[in-house]
Amino acid sequence: MTDFNYDSATDILTVDREGRSPEDYDRSRPIGEYVIDLNSKDEVIGLEVLNASQNLPFTKSELENIEDVSLDSMERGEATTISVNVTYSGNKGKFSLGYGTAEA
């Protein structure tokens, strides 16, 4: 199970890979209102979404009722796509974020 937290007061959704520990963290890569957490091998270990109810296809109520989340990432050449599947109140939804792996 992927760890997740939605803080409605700050409107931030945090999703972490299962078993992630603080020692796994190497750096963050901000992309707009998304912050990708990476380990020393540049593997995605977490994601924070700022202003989540505005940046995701979910209302605050849906975010407050999240039951389960899965986080997957796929690399293709110089690009990575992060996919997040969300189950809330018996419904399912998904959002994705793509970014270039070479930093500017």
N, CA, C and O of each residue as an XYZ file, in Angstrom:
416
protein
N       0.836     -1.188      0.000
C       0.000      0.000      0.000
C       0.874      1.243      0.000
O       1.872      1.314      0.717
N       0.499      2.196     -0.792
C       1.204      3.466     -0.862
C       0.722      4.349      0.276
O      -0.468      4.372      0.591
N       1.647      5.078      0.894
C       1.282      6.001      1.959
C       0.801      7.308      1.337
O       1.356      7.775      0.342
N      -0.238      7.893      1.933
C      -0.758      9.154      1.421
C      -1.342      9.962      2.562
O      -1.691      9.429      3.615
N      -1.440     11.256      2.329
C      -2.063     12.159      3.288
C      -2.622     13.347      2.520
O      -1.953     13.921      1.660
N      -3.853     13.703      2.841
C      -4.419     14.941      2.302
C      -4.707     15.857      3.467
O      -5.452     15.495      4.378
N      -4.119     17.048      3.447
C      -4.334     18.057      4.475
C      -5.268     19.108      3.883
O      -4.849     19.918      3.056
N      -6.525     19.097      4.301
C      -7.501     20.020      3.713
C      -7.231     21.474      4.091
O      -7.601     22.378      3.341
N      -6.594     21.720      5.238
C      -6.296     23.095      5.646
C      -5.290     23.749      4.704
O      -5.411     24.934      4.392
N      -4.288     22.975      4.246
C      -3.279     23.518      3.331
C      -3.549     23.116      1.885
O      -2.906     23.627      0.968
N      -4.504     22.196      1.675
C      -4.874     21.675      0.355
C      -3.674     21.024     -0.337
O      -3.415     21.259     -1.517
N      -2.941     20.192      0.434
C      -1.779     19.490     -0.095
C      -2.005     17.984      0.001
O      -2.337     17.457      1.062
N      -1.817     17.300     -1.132
C      -1.866     15.841     -1.172
C      -0.430     15.338     -1.245
O       0.335     15.755     -2.114
N      -0.066     14.444     -0.332
C       1.256     13.833     -0.311
C       1.106     12.342     -0.557
O       0.294     11.677      0.086
N       1.898     11.818     -1.496
C       1.878     10.396     -1.818
C       3.317      9.884     -1.751
O       4.203     10.442     -2.398
N       3.550      8.835     -0.979
C       4.889      8.258     -0.833
C       4.860      6.782     -1.189
O       3.892      6.082     -0.892
N       5.931      6.311     -1.829
C       6.043      4.885     -2.136
C       6.023      4.082     -0.843
O       6.475      4.552      0.201
N       5.505      2.890     -0.925
C       5.447      1.991      0.221
C       6.856      1.756      0.763
O       7.793      1.505      0.004
N       6.989      1.841      2.074
C       8.265      1.557      2.710
C       9.287      2.676      2.611
O      10.431      2.498      3.030
N       8.906      3.821      2.069
C       9.852      4.935      1.964
C      10.246      5.387      3.359
O       9.408      5.534      4.248
N      11.536      5.602      3.527
C      12.018      6.128      4.800
C      12.715      7.464      4.536
O      13.081      7.752      3.397
N      12.899      8.273      5.564
C      13.566      9.565      5.369
C      14.960      9.432      4.747
O      15.417     10.335      4.047
N      15.631      8.309      5.001
C      16.970      8.099      4.457
C      16.950      7.904      2.936
O      17.970      8.097      2.274
N      15.797      7.523      2.384
C      15.682      7.319      0.936
C      15.730      8.635      0.169
O      16.139      8.668     -0.991
N      15.312      9.713      0.817
C      15.208     11.023      0.164
C      16.580     11.598     -0.184
O      17.486     11.630      0.648
N      16.712     12.052     -1.438
C      17.944     12.726     -1.865
C      17.675     14.177     -2.219
O      18.417     15.073     -1.817
N      16.590     14.406     -2.988
C      16.281     15.777     -3.397
C      14.855     15.860     -3.914
O      14.200     14.850     -4.172
N      14.392     17.106     -4.058
C      13.068     17.361     -4.616
C      13.212     18.084     -5.936
O      14.164     18.833     -6.158
N      12.259     17.846     -6.798
C      12.227     18.521     -8.094
C      10.857     19.179     -8.257
O       9.872     18.505     -8.555
N      10.799     20.510     -8.059
C       9.518     21.194     -8.225
C       9.183     21.384     -9.707
O      10.032     21.772    -10.510
N       7.927     21.102    -10.044
C       7.423     21.338    -11.392
C       6.068     22.011    -11.202
O       5.059     21.345    -10.971
N       6.057     23.321    -11.301
C       4.831     24.070    -11.023
C       4.404     23.815     -9.598
O       5.179     24.031     -8.666
N       3.179     23.358     -9.420
C       2.663     23.108     -8.076
C       2.746     21.633     -7.688
O       2.032     21.165     -6.801
N       3.623     20.924     -8.365
C       3.917     19.525     -8.047
C       5.374     19.463     -7.583
O       6.242     20.119     -8.160
N       5.636     18.678     -6.550
C       7.000     18.503     -6.054
C       7.287     17.003     -6.054
O       6.634     16.230     -5.353
N       8.274     16.611     -6.850
C       8.634     15.206     -6.983
C       9.825     14.930     -6.073
O      10.836     15.628     -6.143
N       9.711     13.919     -5.225
C      10.811     13.506     -4.352
C      11.550     12.360     -5.034
O      10.942     11.405     -5.517
N      12.874     12.479     -5.062
C      13.717     11.498     -5.741
C      14.740     10.918     -4.772
O      15.140     11.571     -3.808
N      15.159      9.684     -5.041
C      16.249      9.106     -4.266
C      17.562      9.369     -5.014
O      17.565     10.057     -6.035
N      18.659      8.832     -4.517
C      19.971      9.094     -5.118
C      20.123      8.493     -6.506
O      21.041      8.863     -7.238
N      19.234      7.565     -6.887
C      19.256      6.968     -8.228
C      18.278      7.659     -9.167
O      18.013      7.163    -10.262
N      17.734      8.811     -8.744
C      16.725      9.572     -9.493
C      15.424      8.820     -9.691
O      14.690      9.098    -10.639
N      15.121      7.867     -8.810
C      13.849      7.154     -8.845
C      12.823      7.949     -8.046
O      13.146      8.520     -7.005
N      11.587      7.984     -8.536
C      10.507      8.693     -7.859
C      10.127      7.930     -6.599
O       9.783      6.749     -6.657
N      10.192      8.618     -5.453
C       9.808      7.989     -4.190
C       8.627      8.706     -3.540
O       8.083      8.232     -2.543
N       8.233      9.842     -4.102
C       7.102     10.557     -3.528
C       6.689     11.726     -4.386
O       7.403     12.133     -5.302
N       5.521     12.261     -4.075
C       4.953     13.378     -4.817
C       4.082     14.202     -3.883
O       3.276     13.655     -3.129
N       4.246     15.522     -3.935
C       3.341     16.421     -3.224
C       2.633     17.269     -4.275
O       3.251     17.747     -5.226
N       1.342     17.446     -4.089
C       0.557     18.285     -4.991
C       0.025     19.455     -4.179
O      -0.822     19.279     -3.303
N       0.526     20.651     -4.473
C       0.065     21.864     -3.806
C      -1.249     22.298     -4.444
O      -1.466     22.074     -5.635
N      -2.119     22.913     -3.665
C      -3.436     23.328     -4.166
C      -4.108     22.169     -4.905
O      -4.597     22.318     -6.025
N      -4.114     21.020     -4.247
C      -4.562     19.770     -4.867
C      -5.968     19.851     -5.442
O      -6.215     19.338     -6.534
N      -6.890     20.482     -4.733
C      -8.269     20.526     -5.229
C      -8.406     21.405     -6.467
O      -9.410     21.321     -7.175
N      -7.416     22.241     -6.734
C      -7.425     23.079     -7.936
C      -6.625     22.437     -9.068
O      -6.908     22.680    -10.241
N      -5.630     21.620     -8.725
C      -4.735     21.054     -9.733
C      -5.044     19.610    -10.120
O      -4.451     19.073    -11.056
N      -5.962     18.991     -9.405
C      -6.321     17.602     -9.686
C      -7.808     17.513    -10.017
O      -8.575     18.418     -9.689
N      -8.210     16.432    -10.662
C      -9.630     16.285    -11.025
C     -10.487     15.757     -9.870
O     -11.367     14.920    -10.070
N     -10.215     16.258     -8.656
C     -10.943     15.820     -7.471
C     -11.331     17.040     -6.640
O     -10.587     18.018     -6.572
N     -12.494     16.973     -6.014
C     -12.915     18.039     -5.107
C     -12.246     17.835     -3.752
O     -11.671     16.778     -3.494
N     -12.322     18.847     -2.885
C     -11.786     18.700     -1.527
C     -12.466     17.548     -0.812
O     -11.814     16.781     -0.103
N     -13.767     17.422     -0.992
C     -14.499     16.331     -0.342
C     -13.994     14.971     -0.805
O     -13.826     14.061      0.007
N     -13.750     14.828     -2.099
C     -13.220     13.565     -2.614
C     -11.824     13.298     -2.067
O     -11.505     12.167     -1.699
N     -10.993     14.334     -2.012
C      -9.640     14.181     -1.476
C      -9.673     13.810      0.007
O      -8.845     13.025      0.469
N     -10.618     14.367      0.745
C     -10.743     14.053      2.173
C     -11.194     12.614      2.399
O     -10.991     12.061      3.480
N     -11.804     12.009      1.384
C     -12.339     10.650      1.513
C     -11.529      9.607      0.754
O     -12.056      8.554      0.394
N     -10.254      9.891      0.508
C      -9.398      8.922     -0.175
C      -9.265      7.672      0.686
O      -9.010      7.745      1.888
N      -9.443      6.532      0.042
C      -9.320      5.245      0.722
C      -8.005      4.550      0.387
O      -7.427      3.857      1.224
N      -7.541      4.741     -0.843
C      -6.318      4.064     -1.278
C      -5.702      4.841     -2.434
O      -6.398      5.507     -3.201
N      -4.377      4.742     -2.541
C      -3.633      5.409     -3.606
C      -2.516      4.486     -4.067
O      -1.904      3.793     -3.253
N      -2.250      4.474     -5.363
C      -1.061      3.778     -5.867
C      -0.251      4.771     -6.691
O      -0.807      5.631     -7.375
N       1.058      4.640     -6.614
C       1.985      5.535     -7.302
C       2.898      4.706     -8.183
O       3.601      3.818     -7.701
N       2.886      4.997     -9.479
C       3.747      4.303    -10.430
C       4.516      5.335    -11.240
O       4.034      6.445    -11.467
N       5.703      4.964    -11.669
C       6.459      5.841    -12.566
C       7.076      4.992    -13.667
O       7.452      3.839    -13.455
N       7.172      5.598    -14.857
C       7.742      4.913    -16.007
C       8.678      5.872    -16.725
O       8.324      7.015    -17.013
N       9.870      5.387    -17.004
C      10.851      6.185    -17.733
C      10.907      5.739    -19.182
O      10.906      4.547    -19.489
N      10.956      6.723    -20.061
C      11.133      6.475    -21.494
C      12.132      7.496    -22.001
O      11.813      8.673    -22.170
N      13.338      7.030    -22.240
C      14.376      7.946    -22.714
C      14.615      9.060    -21.717
O      14.990      8.812    -20.571
N      14.400     10.280    -22.155
C      14.645     11.467    -21.328
C      13.395     11.949    -20.592
O      13.388     13.063    -20.070
N      12.342     11.137    -20.539
C      11.090     11.555    -19.899
C      10.620     10.522    -18.891
O      10.839      9.321    -19.050
N       9.975     11.017    -17.862
C       9.365     10.164    -16.850
C       7.904     10.549    -16.728
O       7.564     11.732    -16.758
N       7.045      9.562    -16.591
C       5.626      9.790    -16.340
C       5.279      9.175    -14.995
O       5.566      8.005    -14.739
N       4.662      9.972    -14.142
C       4.187      9.512    -12.842
C       2.675      9.360    -12.952
O       1.984     10.287    -13.375
N       2.164      8.197    -12.573
C       0.722      7.946    -12.583
C       0.264      7.649    -11.162
O       0.890      6.871    -10.442
N      -0.829      8.277    -10.775
C      -1.382      8.065     -9.440
C      -2.838      7.645     -9.595
O      -3.650      8.377    -10.162
N      -3.158      6.464     -9.086
C      -4.535      5.960     -9.063
C      -5.098      6.208     -7.678
O      -4.451      5.922     -6.671
N      -6.309      6.745     -7.634
C      -6.931      7.133     -6.371
C      -8.293      6.441     -6.241
O      -9.082      6.429     -7.185
N      -8.557      5.871     -5.073
C      -9.876      5.328     -4.758
C     -10.442      6.171     -3.621
O      -9.790      6.357     -2.594
N     -11.656      6.677     -3.808
C     -12.294      7.530     -2.814
C     -13.798      7.261     -2.823
O     -14.412      7.189     -3.887
N     -14.369      7.117     -1.674
C     -15.815      6.915     -1.537
C     -16.362      5.890     -2.527
O     -17.454      6.065     -3.067
N     -15.610      4.829     -2.762
C     -16.051      3.786     -3.673
C     -15.842      4.095     -5.147
O     -16.174      3.267     -5.996
N     -15.307      5.251     -5.469
C     -15.035      5.648     -6.858
C     -13.543      5.562     -7.132
O     -12.733      5.468     -6.210
N     -13.193      5.597     -8.409
C     -11.789      5.573     -8.782
C     -11.491      6.721     -9.729
O     -12.334      7.134    -10.526
N     -10.269      7.226     -9.621
C      -9.799      8.282    -10.498
C      -8.308      8.152    -10.678
O      -7.651      7.369     -9.992
N      -7.778      8.927    -11.609
C      -6.357      8.838    -11.914
C      -5.855     10.199    -12.384
O      -6.585     10.962    -13.016
N      -4.595     10.487    -12.062
C      -3.937     11.641    -12.657
C      -2.499     11.279    -12.954
O      -1.918     10.402    -12.313
N      -1.930     11.963    -13.934
C      -0.553     11.691    -14.359
C       0.202     12.990    -14.493
O      -0.379     14.051    -14.719
N       1.508     12.888    -14.350
C       2.409     14.015    -14.514
C       3.626     13.544    -15.288
O       4.267     12.567    -14.899
N       3.945     14.209    -16.355
C       5.121     13.880    -17.132
C       6.152     14.995    -17.023
O       5.803     16.171    -16.918
N       7.424     14.613    -17.050
C       8.481     15.622    -16.990
C       9.752     15.068    -17.626
O       9.954     13.854    -17.681
N      10.598     15.965    -18.104
C      11.888     15.570    -18.656
C      12.849     15.252    -17.538
O      12.915     15.969    -16.540
N      13.598     14.175    -17.705
C      14.501     13.766    -16.633
C      15.775     14.599    -16.595
O      16.422     14.680    -15.550
N      16.148     15.218    -17.706
C      17.322     16.099    -17.716
C      16.920     17.444    -17.154
O      16.016     18.094    -17.678
N      17.586     17.869    -16.088
C      17.242     19.141    -15.456
C      17.798     20.294    -16.259
O      18.861     20.201    -16.874
N      17.052     21.386    -16.236
C      17.476     22.587    -16.967
C      18.566     23.312    -16.238
O      19.042     24.345    -16.709
